[in-house]
C-alpha cells in the first residue's frame, strides 16, 4: 500500500510507518526560470495564474527536528499572492539566503518553491529528535518557523532573528500533498473541524489572536471599540469574532454590501463602507487623509458612541494614516501587514501629542496558536472558510484573493478527496452546530468545490 493510500484509508500509525515514502509528490510551486516572467508589467496586471504550477517535486529528507505531514487541506494567504507575483522580491532570494546557513537549510535552495503557509493533516514521519509528536497525529501547522536555540525565542518565539514565514521564506509549504515542518510548528487539530475548516485557522486566526488578545499585541479588554479594516477577509473575519468573543465592540470596514452582510454575520456591531470614507480620494495627500479620518471618526461615533480604542490594521499604505488619526487618544494601532504597500505616511502630531501607540505584530508564537485553537474547540470562534478549490485549481484560488473578490478564507483541498472529512469529535460538532461552524458558506465565489 502506498503512503497516500494508507493516509486516505485511515490506516493505523504502524501501517503509516511501514508504507514507503514517495520519491515525489504533487505541489503548487513556482519555478526559478519564471522569476522575470512579469518584467515590465504593472503590479495590478501580474496574473498569478501564469506563474503558479501544480506538478511533481522531489521528496526531501527530514532534519532531526522536523516532521513530514500528509496535507489534507490548506488555504490561500496574501503571501501566496506576493510569491506568485515575485514582489516585492522573488522568494527564490529568500530560499538562497536561507540555504547559506548551511546544513539542513541548504535543501531549501531548489529550482522550485513549494508555497503555502497554512495546512492541516496527518503526521506520517518524524525526525529522530522529535519528542512530542507521533505518526498518525492530526495537526495544524503554524506559519512561524523559529529556531528554538536562539535565546530570544525563550522569551517569545517571534523575536528570534532567524524566524521565517513557512511556505514563503522557506520551501516545502502547505499547498501540496506533503509538507515539511519543524515539530515546533505543530498545533493539535481541533477534532470537531473538517480538514478544510481547520486549514483556515493557523495563519489568520493565530495572527489576529496575537494582535488583539495577546499581551504582546493591543491587549483588548471588554468594552473596547475595535475598528477592523477588511472585516470580511481572512484576517478580519477572525478579528471580528475575537472582538465579539472577548466582550468588545467590533466596527468593520468593507468594500461592498455583500461583504457588509458577511461582517455582520461574523459579529460586527457596525459596518462602514469604504466609499463613505473617501480613501481613494486621499491618494496620500495629508489634508485629504485627515478629512477621510474625520469622516470615518464621525461614522464610528454615530454607530457605537465612541472613538476606536484599537485599530486592526493590515491594509497598509492606503489606510495607515487614517488609522493613526482615527484611533482615540491613548489608543493602539496594531499592524501585521501592508497589502496595499509598505511605505506609510501619517501626521505624527496625532501620534505623539495624543499618546497613541503603534504595535507591530507578526503571525503568533506556538503558545498563542494553541490558545487560539482551543477557542475553536470551545465553540467561541468558528472557521472563516467560504470558497474551496481543489489543488489543481490553486491558480484560480489565488487569483480570487489577488483581486480581493473573496470573502473570508479561500480553502484548498490537497490530499483530502472531498469536503467534510477529518472530524473525530462528531458530538462536539453537533453541539456547536453545522450552520454555526460555517457562517460564510453562502458567500462562496468562483469555480469552487461546494462547502458542507
C-alpha positions in Angstrom: 0.0 0.0 0.0 1.4 3.4 -0.9 1.7 6.1 1.8 -1.0 8.2 0.2 -3.4 5.2 0.1 -2.6 4.5 3.7 -3.4 8.0 4.8 -6.6 8.1 2.8 -7.8 4.8 4.2 -7.3 6.0 7.8 -4.5 3.4 8.4 -3.1 2.9 11.9 0.2 4.6 12.8 2.2 1.4 12.4 0.8 0.9 8.9 1.6 4.5 8.0 5.2 4.0 9.3 5.6 0.9 7.1 4.2 2.5 3.9 7.1 3.6 1.7 7.7 7.3 1.2 7.0 8.5 -2.4 10.0 9.8 -4.3 8.0 12.8 -5.3 4.6 14.4 -4.6 2.2 16.9 -6.1 2.6 20.5 -5.1 1.7 24.1 -6.0 5.0 25.7 -6.8 6.9 28.4 -8.5 9.8 27.8 -11.0 13.0 29.7 -10.8 13.1 30.2 -14.6 9.9 32.2 -14.3 11.5 34.8 -12.0 11.3 37.5 -14.7 8.0 36.5 -16.3 6.4 39.8 -15.1 9.3 42.1 -16.0 7.9 45.4 -17.1 4.4 44.6 -16.0 2.4 46.8 -13.7 1.8 45.1 -10.3 -2.0 45.1 -10.9 -1.6 43.2 -14.2 0.6 40.4 -12.8 -1.8 37.5 -13.1 -0.7 34.8 -10.6 -2.2 32.1 -12.7 0.7 32.5 -15.1 3.4 31.7 -12.5 1.7 29.1 -10.3 2.3 25.5 -11.3 0.9 22.3 -10.0 3.1 19.2 -10.5 5.6 16.8 -9.1 8.5 17.9 -6.8 11.1 15.5 -5.2 10.5 14.4 -1.6 13.2 15.9 0.7 15.0 14.2 3.6 13.8 15.2 7.0 16.0 17.0 9.5 16.1 15.6 13.1 13.6 18.2 14.4 11.2 18.0 11.5 8.0 16.1 10.6 6.5 15.2 7.3 2.8 15.9 7.2 0.3 14.5 4.7 -1.5 17.7 3.9 -5.3 17.1 3.7 -6.1 20.8 3.1 -4.5 24.2 3.0 -5.6 27.8 2.3 -4.5 30.8 0.4 -2.9 33.7 2.2 -1.8 37.0 0.8 1.9 35.9 0.9 1.0 33.4 -1.8 -0.1 36.3 -4.0 3.2 38.1 -3.3 5.2 35.0 -4.0 3.4 34.3 -7.3 3.9 38.0 -8.4 7.6 37.8 -7.4 7.2 41.1 -5.5 8.3 42.9 -3.6 11.1 40.4 -4.0 11.4 37.0 -5.7 11.0 34.4 -2.9 13.9 32.4 -4.5 16.1 35.1 -2.9 14.7 34.1 0.4 15.5 30.4 -0.3 19.0 31.2 -1.4 19.6 33.3 1.7 18.3 30.6 4.0 20.4 28.0 2.3 23.5 30.0 3.1 23.1 28.9 6.7 24.3 25.5 5.6 23.4 22.1 7.0 19.7 21.2 6.6 18.8 24.7 5.4 20.7 24.0 2.1 17.8 21.7 1.0 15.5 24.8 0.6 17.5 26.2 -2.3 15.8 24.5 -5.2 14.7 25.4 -8.7 11.2 25.2 -7.4 9.4 26.8 -4.4 6.5 24.9 -2.8 4.2 27.6 -1.4 1.6 27.7 1.3 1.6 29.0 4.9 -1.4 27.0 6.2 -2.1 23.3 6.5 -4.0 20.6 8.3 -3.1 17.0 8.0 -1.6 13.8 9.4 1.9 13.3 10.6 3.4 10.5 8.6 7.1 10.7 9.5 9.0 12.2 12.5 12.7 13.1 12.7 15.0 11.4 15.2 14.9 14.5 17.5 11.1 14.9 17.6 9.7 14.1 21.1 6.1 15.3 21.5 4.5 14.1 18.2 3.8 10.7 16.8 3.0 9.2 13.4 -0.8 9.4 12.9 -1.3 12.6 14.9 -3.8 15.1 13.4 -2.2 18.6 13.3 -2.3 22.1 12.1 0.9 23.9 11.0 1.9 27.3 12.4 3.3 29.6 9.7 6.1 30.7 12.0 9.3 28.7 11.6 11.5 29.5 14.5 14.9 28.4 15.8 14.4 27.2 19.3 18.1 27.5 20.1 18.0 31.3 19.7 17.9 32.9 23.2 15.2 35.5 22.2 12.8 32.7 21.4 12.8 31.6 25.0 11.0 34.8 25.8 8.8 34.9 22.6 9.1 32.6 19.6 8.5 35.6 17.3 11.5 37.6 18.5 14.3 35.4 17.1 16.5 36.9 14.4 16.0 33.8 12.2 12.3 33.5 12.4 10.9 32.7 8.9 7.5 32.5 7.3 6.9 28.9 6.4 6.0 28.3 2.7 7.0 31.9 1.9 10.6 32.3 3.2 11.1 28.5 3.3 10.4 25.7 0.9 8.0 22.7 1.2 5.0 24.6 2.3 1.4 23.6 2.7 -0.2 23.9 -0.8 0.9 20.3 -1.6 0.2 16.7 -0.8 3.1 16.6 1.7 4.8 19.3 3.7 7.9 19.6 5.8 7.6 21.5 9.1 9.5 21.7 12.3 8.0 19.9 15.3 7.8 23.3 17.0 5.3 24.4 14.4 2.7 21.8 15.2 -0.7 22.5 16.8 -3.3 19.9 17.8 -6.1 19.9 15.3 -9.5 20.8 16.8 -11.2 17.4 16.5 -14.6 18.7 15.5 -13.4 20.6 12.4 -13.1 19.2 8.9 -9.7 19.2 7.2 -10.6 22.3 5.1 -12.1 24.2 8.0 -9.1 23.5 10.2 -6.7 24.6 7.5 -8.0 28.2 7.6 -7.1 28.6 11.3 -3.3 29.0 11.9 -2.1 31.8 9.8 -5.1 34.2 10.1 -6.8 33.3 13.3 -3.4 32.9 15.1 -2.3 36.3 13.7 -5.5 38.0 14.8 -5.3 36.4 18.3 -1.7 37.8 18.8 -2.7 41.2 17.5 -5.8 41.6 19.7 -5.7 39.2 22.7 -2.1 38.5 23.5 -0.2 40.7 25.9 2.2 41.3 23.0 -0.5 42.9 20.9 -3.2 45.5 21.6 -4.3 43.8 24.9 -8.0 44.2 24.0 -10.3 44.3 27.0 -14.1 44.0 27.5 -15.9 47.1 26.1 -13.1 48.1 23.7 -14.2 49.6 20.4 -12.1 47.9 17.7 -12.1 49.2 14.1 -11.3 46.3 11.7 -10.2 47.1 8.2 -11.2 44.4 5.8 -13.6 42.8 8.3 -14.9 40.2 5.9 -11.5 39.0 4.7 -9.4 36.2 6.2 -7.8 38.2 9.0 -10.8 40.5 9.6 -13.2 37.6 9.8 -11.3 36.2 12.8 -10.7 39.6 14.3 -14.4 40.3 14.3 -15.1 37.0 16.1 -12.3 37.6 18.7 -13.7 41.0 19.5 -17.2 39.7 19.9 -16.0 36.7 21.9 -13.9 38.9 24.2 -16.7 41.4 25.0 -15.5 44.1 22.7 -17.4 46.2 20.1 -16.4 45.5 16.5 -16.7 48.1 13.8 -15.9 46.6 10.4 -14.8 48.5 7.2 -15.6 46.7 4.0 -16.0 47.5 0.3 -19.4 46.1 -0.7 -22.9 45.4 0.7 -22.3 41.7 0.3 -19.1 42.0 2.5 -21.0 44.1 5.0 -23.5 41.2 5.3 -20.7 38.8 5.9 -19.1 41.1 8.5 -22.4 41.3 10.4 -22.7 37.5 10.5 -19.2 37.3 11.9 -20.1 39.6 14.8 -19.5 43.2 13.8 -21.8 45.6 15.7 -21.5 48.2 13.0 -20.1 48.2 9.4 -18.8 51.1 7.3 -18.5 51.0 3.6 -15.1 52.3 2.4 -16.8 54.5 -0.2 -18.3 56.6 2.7 -14.8 57.5 3.9 -13.1 58.6 0.7 -10.0 56.6 1.0 -9.4 56.5 -2.8 -9.7 60.3 -3.0 -7.0 60.8 -0.3 -4.2 59.4 -2.6 -1.6 60.0 0.1 -2.4 63.7 0.4 -2.1 64.7 4.1 -5.0 67.0 4.2 -7.3 64.6 2.3 -6.2 61.8 4.6 -7.2 63.9 7.7 -10.6 64.6 6.1 -11.1 60.9 5.4 -10.1 60.2 9.0 -12.6 62.8 10.3 -15.4 61.3 8.2 -14.6 57.8 9.5 -14.5 59.1 13.1 -17.9 60.6 12.8 -19.3 57.3 11.3 -17.8 55.3 14.1 -19.1 57.6 16.8 -22.6 57.7 15.3 -22.7 53.9 15.2 -21.2 53.0 18.6 -20.9 56.2 20.5 -17.1 56.3 20.9 -13.8 56.5 19.0 -11.9 53.3 18.5 -9.7 52.1 21.3 -7.9 49.8 18.8 -7.5 49.8 15.0 -6.8 46.4 13.5 -4.5 47.3 10.6 -3.2 45.2 7.8 -4.1 47.1 4.6 -1.1 49.4 4.9 -0.3 52.3 2.6 -3.8 53.3 1.7 -5.2 53.3 5.2 -2.4 53.7 7.8 -2.6 57.5 8.0 -6.3 57.3 8.6 -5.8 54.6 11.3 -3.3 56.7 13.2 -5.7 59.7 13.1 -8.9 57.9 14.0 -7.8 55.8 16.9 -8.7 57.5 20.2 -6.3 59.4 22.5 -4.1 56.8 24.1 -5.3 54.1 21.7 -3.4 51.5 19.8 -2.9 50.8 16.1 -1.8 47.2 15.7 -0.4 46.2 12.3 0.6 42.9 10.8 0.9 43.7 7.1 0.6 46.1 4.2 -1.3 44.5 1.3 -1.6 47.9 -0.5 2.0 49.0 0.0 4.7 49.2 2.7 5.5 52.9 2.7 3.2 54.5 5.2 2.7 58.2 5.8 0.8 59.8 8.7 0.6 63.0 10.6 2.9 62.4 13.6 1.2 65.2 15.7 -1.7 62.8 16.2 0.5 60.0 17.3 2.9 61.8 19.8 0.6 64.6 21.1 -2.3 62.2 21.7 -0.1 59.5 23.2 -1.1 56.8 20.8 0.8 53.5 20.2 1.7 51.6 17.0 2.3 47.9 17.7 3.9 45.7 15.1 2.8 42.1 15.1 3.7 39.0 13.1 2.0 35.6 13.0 1.9 34.1 16.5 4.1 32.1 18.8 3.3 28.4 19.5 1.6 29.1 22.8 -0.6 31.8 21.3 -1.5 29.4 18.5 -2.5 26.6 20.9 -4.6 29.1 23.0 -6.3 30.3 19.8 -7.1 26.8 18.6 -8.7 26.0 22.0 -11.2 28.8 21.3 -12.4 26.8 18.3 -12.9 23.7 20.4 -14.8 25.8 23.0 -17.1 27.0 20.1 -16.4 30.7 20.7 -14.6 31.1 17.3 -15.6 29.3 14.1 -13.8 28.8 10.7 -14.0 31.6 8.2 -14.0 29.3 5.2 -16.1 30.4 2.2 -14.8 29.1 -1.1 -13.0 25.8 -1.6 -10.9 24.8 -4.5 -9.0 21.6 -5.4 -5.2 21.8 -5.5 -5.3 21.6 -9.3 -7.1 25.0 -9.4 -4.8 26.7 -6.9 -4.1 29.4 -9.5 -7.8 30.3 -9.6 -8.0 30.3 -5.8 -5.0 32.6 -5.5 -6.3 34.9 -8.3 -9.5 35.3 -6.3 -7.5 36.6 -3.3 -5.3 38.7 -5.6 -8.4 40.6 -6.9 -10.0 40.9 -3.5 -13.1 39.1 -4.8 -13.2 36.7 -1.9 -14.9 36.7 1.5 -13.3 35.1 4.5 -10.8 32.4 3.8 -10.2 30.6 0.5 -9.5 26.9 1.1 -7.7 24.3 -1.0 -8.2 20.6 -0.8 -4.9 18.8 -1.1 -4.9 15.1 -0.3 -8.5 15.1 1.0 -10.7 13.7 -1.8 -13.8 15.6 -0.7 -15.0 18.2 1.7 -16.4 17.2 5.1 -13.7 14.7 6.2 -11.4 14.7 9.2 -14.0 15.1 12.0 -13.1 12.9 15.0 -15.4 14.6 17.6 -18.9 14.5 15.9 -20.7 15.0 19.2 -18.8 18.3 19.8 -19.5 19.3 16.2 -23.2 18.6 16.7 -23.3 20.7 19.9 -21.8 23.7 18.2 -24.0 23.2 15.1 -23.2 22.8 11.5 -24.6 26.2 10.5 -22.7 28.0 13.3 -19.5 26.4 12.1 -19.9 27.6 8.5 -21.2 31.2 8.7 -19.6 32.2 5.4 -20.6 29.2 3.2 -23.2 31.3 1.4 -20.5 33.6 0.1 -18.5 31.0 -1.9 -17.1 32.6 -5.1 -15.7 31.2 -8.3 -15.5 27.7 -9.7 -15.1 26.2 -6.3 -15.9 22.9 -4.6 -19.1 23.3 -2.5 -18.5 23.6 1.2 -20.6 21.5 3.6 
